[in-house]
Amino acid sequence: MKRCRAVPVPLDLQRHRVADGSITLPTHWSPEQAVAVFEILDELREHLWACYGLQIQQVLRDERGTAVRAADDIDSDQTNVPF
């Protein structure tokens, strides 16, 4: 597999989003054609993850507002511990 070089490029992430319901799939594909598209998308996803996995994780983390707390930030002297 070819290694990707991470080059930071500022992106307007909202501009690159696909609007909900804006993708219409053909209804005339054969099962074989649908499998072929599925396999291409699966391989594309793997390559994107190999190249941009850490950046993808950071964007998703930022969008969903899930910050990972450091161990130093956790109050270990809580009196109301449920276990």
KEZA-714128 format. One record per atom (N, C-alpha, C): x, y, z; atom name. Coordinates in nm, 2 decimals. Layout:
N
((X Y Z) 'CA');
...
***
This chain:
83
((0.08 -0.12 0.00) 'N');
((0.00 0.00 0.00) 'CA');
((0.09 0.12 0.00) 'C');
((0.05 0.22 -0.08) 'N');
((0.13 0.34 -0.09) 'CA');
((0.10 0.43 0.04) 'C');
((0.21 0.48 0.10) 'N');
((0.20 0.57 0.21) 'CA');
((0.16 0.71 0.17) 'C');
((0.08 0.78 0.24) 'N');
((0.04 0.91 0.21) 'CA');
((0.12 1.01 0.30) 'C');
((0.15 1.12 0.24) 'N');
((0.22 1.22 0.32) 'CA');
((0.12 1.32 0.37) 'C');
((0.12 1.35 0.50) 'N');
((0.02 1.44 0.55) 'CA');
((0.06 1.58 0.53) 'C');
((-0.02 1.65 0.45) 'N');
((0.01 1.79 0.42) 'CA');
((-0.11 1.87 0.47) 'C');
((-0.10 1.95 0.58) 'N');
((-0.21 2.03 0.63) 'CA');
((-0.26 2.13 0.53) 'C');
((-0.39 2.12 0.50) 'N');
((-0.45 2.21 0.40) 'CA');
((-0.58 2.27 0.47) 'C');
((-0.59 2.40 0.49) 'N');
((-0.71 2.45 0.55) 'CA');
((-0.83 2.42 0.46) 'C');
((-0.93 2.36 0.52) 'N');
((-1.06 2.32 0.45) 'CA');
((-1.18 2.39 0.51) 'C');
((-1.27 2.43 0.43) 'N');
((-1.40 2.47 0.48) 'CA');
((-1.48 2.34 0.49) 'C');
((-1.48 2.28 0.61) 'N');
((-1.55 2.15 0.62) 'CA');
((-1.70 2.15 0.59) 'C');
((-1.76 2.26 0.62) 'N');
((-1.91 2.26 0.60) 'CA');
((-1.93 2.27 0.45) 'C');
((-1.85 2.33 0.37) 'N');
((-1.86 2.33 0.22) 'CA');
((-1.85 2.20 0.16) 'C');
((-1.78 2.11 0.22) 'N');
((-1.75 1.97 0.16) 'CA');
((-1.85 1.87 0.21) 'C');
((-1.94 1.90 0.29) 'N');
((-2.04 1.81 0.34) 'CA');
((-2.14 1.77 0.24) 'C');
((-2.19 1.65 0.24) 'N');
((-2.30 1.61 0.16) 'CA');
((-2.43 1.63 0.23) 'C');
((-2.52 1.70 0.18) 'N');
((-2.65 1.73 0.24) 'CA');
((-2.73 1.60 0.26) 'C');
((-2.80 1.60 0.37) 'N');
((-2.88 1.48 0.40) 'CA');
((-2.98 1.46 0.28) 'C');
((-2.99 1.34 0.23) 'N');
((-3.08 1.31 0.13) 'CA');
((-3.05 1.36 -0.01) 'C');
((-2.92 1.41 -0.03) 'N');
((-2.89 1.46 -0.16) 'CA');
((-2.83 1.36 -0.25) 'C');
((-2.81 1.24 -0.20) 'N');
((-2.75 1.13 -0.29) 'CA');
((-2.87 1.04 -0.33) 'C');
((-2.89 1.03 -0.46) 'N');
((-2.99 0.94 -0.51) 'CA');
((-2.92 0.82 -0.58) 'C');
((-2.94 0.70 -0.54) 'N');
((-2.88 0.59 -0.60) 'CA');
((-2.97 0.54 -0.72) 'C');
((-2.90 0.49 -0.82) 'N');
((-2.98 0.43 -0.93) 'CA');
((-3.05 0.31 -0.88) 'C');
((-3.17 0.28 -0.93) 'N');
((-3.25 0.17 -0.89) 'CA');
((-3.24 0.06 -1.00) 'C');
((-3.16 0.08 -1.10) 'N');
((-3.16 -0.02 -1.21) 'CA');
((-3.03 -0.10 -1.21) 'C');
((-2.94 -0.08 -1.11) 'N');
((-2.82 -0.16 -1.10) 'CA');
((-2.85 -0.31 -1.08) 'C');
((-2.76 -0.39 -1.13) 'N');
((-2.77 -0.53 -1.10) 'CA');
((-2.70 -0.55 -0.97) 'C');
((-2.73 -0.67 -0.90) 'N');
((-2.66 -0.69 -0.78) 'CA');
((-2.51 -0.69 -0.79) 'C');
((-2.46 -0.74 -0.91) 'N');
((-2.31 -0.73 -0.93) 'CA');
((-2.26 -0.59 -0.94) 'C');
((-2.34 -0.50 -1.00) 'N');
((-2.29 -0.36 -1.01) 'CA');
((-2.29 -0.30 -0.87) 'C');
((-2.40 -0.33 -0.80) 'N');
((-2.40 -0.27 -0.66) 'CA');
((-2.29 -0.32 -0.58) 'C');
((-2.25 -0.45 -0.59) 'N');
((-2.13 -0.51 -0.52) 'CA');
((-2.01 -0.44 -0.56) 'C');
((-1.99 -0.41 -0.69) 'N');
((-1.87 -0.35 -0.74) 'CA');
((-1.86 -0.21 -0.68) 'C');
((-1.96 -0.13 -0.68) 'N');
((-1.96 0.00 -0.62) 'CA');
((-1.93 -0.01 -0.47) 'C');
((-1.99 -0.10 -0.40) 'N');
((-1.97 -0.12 -0.26) 'CA');
((-1.82 -0.15 -0.23) 'C');
((-1.76 -0.24 -0.31) 'N');
((-1.62 -0.27 -0.29) 'CA');
((-1.53 -0.15 -0.32) 'C');
((-1.56 -0.07 -0.42) 'N');
((-1.48 0.04 -0.45) 'CA');
((-1.49 0.14 -0.33) 'C');
((-1.61 0.16 -0.28) 'N');
((-1.62 0.26 -0.17) 'CA');
((-1.55 0.20 -0.04) 'C');
((-1.56 0.07 -0.02) 'N');
((-1.49 0.01 0.09) 'CA');
((-1.34 0.03 0.08) 'C');
((-1.28 0.01 -0.04) 'N');
((-1.14 0.03 -0.06) 'CA');
((-1.10 0.18 -0.05) 'C');
((-1.19 0.26 -0.10) 'N');
((-1.16 0.41 -0.08) 'CA');
((-1.16 0.45 0.06) 'C');
((-1.25 0.39 0.14) 'N');
((-1.26 0.42 0.28) 'CA');
((-1.13 0.37 0.35) 'C');
((-1.08 0.26 0.32) 'N');
((-0.95 0.20 0.38) 'CA');
((-0.84 0.30 0.34) 'C');
((-0.83 0.34 0.22) 'N');
((-0.72 0.43 0.18) 'CA');
((-0.73 0.56 0.25) 'C');
((-0.85 0.62 0.26) 'N');
((-0.87 0.74 0.33) 'CA');
((-0.82 0.73 0.47) 'C');
((-0.86 0.62 0.54) 'N');
((-0.83 0.60 0.68) 'CA');
((-0.67 0.59 0.69) 'C');
((-0.61 0.52 0.60) 'N');
((-0.47 0.50 0.61) 'CA');
((-0.39 0.64 0.59) 'C');
((-0.45 0.72 0.51) 'N');
((-0.38 0.85 0.49) 'CA');
((-0.42 0.96 0.59) 'C');
((-0.55 0.96 0.63) 'N');
((-0.60 1.07 0.71) 'CA');
((-0.67 1.03 0.84) 'C');
((-0.64 0.91 0.88) 'N');
((-0.71 0.86 1.00) 'CA');
((-0.71 0.95 1.12) 'C');
((-0.59 1.00 1.16) 'N');
((-0.58 1.08 1.27) 'CA');
((-0.65 1.21 1.25) 'C');
((-0.64 1.27 1.13) 'N');
((-0.71 1.40 1.11) 'CA');
((-0.86 1.38 1.11) 'C');
((-0.91 1.26 1.06) 'N');
((-1.05 1.23 1.06) 'CA');
((-1.10 1.22 1.20) 'C');
((-1.02 1.15 1.29) 'N');
((-1.06 1.14 1.43) 'CA');
((-1.07 1.27 1.49) 'C');
((-0.97 1.36 1.47) 'N');
((-0.98 1.49 1.53) 'CA');
((-1.10 1.58 1.48) 'C');
((-1.13 1.57 1.35) 'N');
((-1.24 1.65 1.30) 'CA');
((-1.37 1.59 1.37) 'C');
((-1.39 1.46 1.37) 'N');
((-1.51 1.40 1.43) 'CA');
((-1.52 1.44 1.58) 'C');
((-1.40 1.43 1.65) 'N');
((-1.40 1.47 1.79) 'CA');
((-1.44 1.61 1.81) 'C');
((-1.39 1.70 1.73) 'N');
((-1.42 1.84 1.74) 'CA');
((-1.57 1.87 1.71) 'C');
((-1.62 1.80 1.61) 'N');
((-1.76 1.82 1.57) 'CA');
((-1.86 1.77 1.68) 'C');
((-1.82 1.66 1.74) 'N');
((-1.91 1.60 1.84) 'CA');
((-1.88 1.65 1.98) 'C');
((-1.78 1.73 2.00) 'N');
((-1.75 1.79 2.12) 'CA');
((-1.71 1.69 2.23) 'C');
((-1.65 1.58 2.19) 'N');
((-1.61 1.49 2.29) 'CA');
((-1.46 1.51 2.32) 'C');
((-1.43 1.57 2.43) 'N');
((-1.29 1.59 2.46) 'CA');
((-1.25 1.48 2.56) 'C');
((-1.13 1.44 2.54) 'N');
((-1.07 1.33 2.62) 'CA');
((-1.01 1.40 2.74) 'C');
((-1.05 1.37 2.86) 'N');
((-1.00 1.43 2.98) 'CA');
((-0.87 1.36 3.02) 'C');
((-0.77 1.45 3.06) 'N');
((-0.65 1.39 3.11) 'CA');
((-0.67 1.33 3.25) 'C');
((-0.59 1.24 3.29) 'N');
((-0.60 1.17 3.42) 'CA');
((-0.58 1.28 3.53) 'C');
((-0.51 1.38 3.51) 'N');
((-0.49 1.48 3.61) 'CA');
((-0.61 1.56 3.64) 'C');
((-0.70 1.57 3.54) 'N');
((-0.83 1.64 3.55) 'CA');
((-0.94 1.57 3.63) 'C');
((-0.92 1.44 3.66) 'N');
((-1.02 1.36 3.72) 'CA');
((-1.01 1.37 3.87) 'C');
((-1.12 1.41 3.94) 'N');
((-1.12 1.42 4.08) 'CA');
((-1.13 1.28 4.14) 'C');
((-1.03 1.23 4.20) 'N');
((-1.03 1.09 4.26) 'CA');
((-1.08 1.09 4.40) 'C');
((-1.11 1.21 4.46) 'N');
((-1.16 1.21 4.60) 'CA');
((-1.31 1.24 4.60) 'C');
((-1.38 1.19 4.51) 'N');
((-1.53 1.21 4.50) 'CA');
((-1.59 1.12 4.62) 'C');
((-1.68 1.19 4.69) 'N');
((-1.75 1.11 4.79) 'CA');
((-1.87 1.03 4.75) 'C');
((-1.92 1.07 4.63) 'N');
((-2.04 1.00 4.58) 'CA');
((-2.00 0.91 4.46) 'C');
((-1.92 0.81 4.49) 'N');
((-1.88 0.71 4.39) 'CA');
((-1.98 0.60 4.39) 'C');
((-2.03 0.57 4.27) 'N');
((-2.14 0.47 4.26) 'CA');
((-2.10 0.32 4.27) 'C');
((-1.97 0.30 4.29) 'N');
((-1.93 0.16 4.31) 'CA');
((-1.84 0.14 4.42) 'C');
***
